[in-house]
Amino acid sequence: MTNLKKVLNVSFEEVVERVQNALKEQGFDILTEIDVKETLKKKLNVNYPKYKILGACSPSLVKKALDTDKEVGTMLSCNVIVYEITQGVQISIQRPIEMIKILENEKPNEVAEKAEVKLQKVIENL
């Protein structure tokens, strides 16, 4: 599965802020924010590079998707990862169109397509 990706050459913190703002501009709320580096340090005493998982959700799209198939809830929210690499900071977003293929119901495809267009704009606007 190919994710939507982009690398930026600014600080990790600035990338996280830009991603959050770009998501908000496209109608997504951040429901969860997992600091993997902090969690691994706390739970395993492991030093890990900066890595965050943002759980993004567009309430209007979620409602439409759930109205067509309750099982789509297993694929919510749209996960956006931000992590350090040698070239800068990588942003990667799971593609809703690819995720929805797991369901046997074709009805949520239209919603997944709308979500993917919005998430592509997020990447483009960073």
GIZI-V395101 format. One record per residue. N is the residue number from 1. RES is the residue in three letters. PHI is phi in radians with two decimals (NA if undefined). Layout:
<<N:RES:PHI> <N:RES:PHI>>
This chain:
<<1:MET:NA> <2:THR:-1.61> <3:ASN:-1.55> <4:LEU:-1.40> <5:LYS:-2.39> <6:LYS:-2.81> <7:VAL:-2.02> <8:LEU:-2.09> <9:ASN:-1.90> <10:VAL:-2.31> <11:SER:-1.12> <12:PHE:-0.98> <13:GLU:-1.08> <14:GLU:-1.15> <15:VAL:-1.11> <16:VAL:-1.01> <17:GLU:-1.11> <18:ARG:-1.07> <19:VAL:-1.10> <20:GLN:-1.02> <21:ASN:-1.15> <22:ALA:-1.12> <23:LEU:-1.12> <24:LYS:-1.06> <25:GLU:-1.06> <26:GLN:-1.70> <27:GLY:1.55> <28:PHE:-1.73> <29:ASP:-1.79> <30:ILE:-1.62> <31:LEU:-1.50> <32:THR:-2.42> <33:GLU:-2.45> <34:ILE:-1.91> <35:ASP:-1.61> <36:VAL:-1.11> <37:LYS:-0.99> <38:GLU:-1.12> <39:THR:-1.11> <40:LEU:-1.16> <41:LYS:-1.16> <42:LYS:-1.19> <43:LYS:-1.51> <44:LEU:-2.12> <45:ASN:0.94> <46:VAL:-1.92> <47:ASN:-1.52> <48:TYR:-2.30> <49:PRO:-1.07> <50:LYS:-1.04> <51:TYR:-2.74> <52:LYS:-2.17> <53:ILE:-2.01> <54:LEU:-1.85> <55:GLY:-1.63> <56:ALA:-1.73> <57:CYS:-2.54> <58:SER:-1.78> <59:PRO:-0.92> <60:SER:-1.16> <61:LEU:-1.25> <62:VAL:-1.07> <63:LYS:-1.06> <64:LYS:-1.07> <65:ALA:-1.14> <66:LEU:-1.16> <67:ASP:-1.15> <68:THR:-1.58> <69:ASP:-2.83> <70:LYS:-1.07> <71:GLU:-1.18> <72:VAL:-1.10> <73:GLY:-1.01> <74:THR:-1.19> <75:MET:-1.84> <76:LEU:-1.69> <77:SER:-1.60> <78:CYS:-1.37> <79:ASN:-1.46> <80:VAL:-2.10> <81:ILE:-1.95> <82:VAL:-2.28> <83:TYR:-2.66> <84:GLU:-1.38> <85:ILE:-2.33> <86:THR:-1.10> <87:GLN:-1.47> <88:GLY:2.56> <89:VAL:-2.16> <90:GLN:-1.60> <91:ILE:-2.00> <92:SER:-2.47> <93:ILE:-2.18> <94:GLN:-1.11> <95:ARG:-1.51> <96:PRO:-0.98> <97:ILE:-1.09> <98:GLU:-1.26> <99:MET:-1.11> <100:ILE:-1.18> <101:LYS:-1.07> <102:ILE:-1.13> <103:LEU:-1.26> <104:GLU:-1.49> <105:ASN:-1.66> <106:GLU:-1.43> <107:LYS:-1.01> <108:PRO:-1.26> <109:ASN:-0.98> <110:GLU:-1.07> <111:VAL:-1.16> <112:ALA:-1.07> <113:GLU:-1.11> <114:LYS:-1.12> <115:ALA:-1.10> <116:GLU:-1.14> <117:VAL:-1.04> <118:LYS:-1.13> <119:LEU:-1.23> <120:GLN:-1.10> <121:LYS:-1.13> <122:VAL:-1.00> <123:ILE:-1.05> <124:GLU:-1.08> <125:ASN:-1.47> <126:LEU:-1.32>>
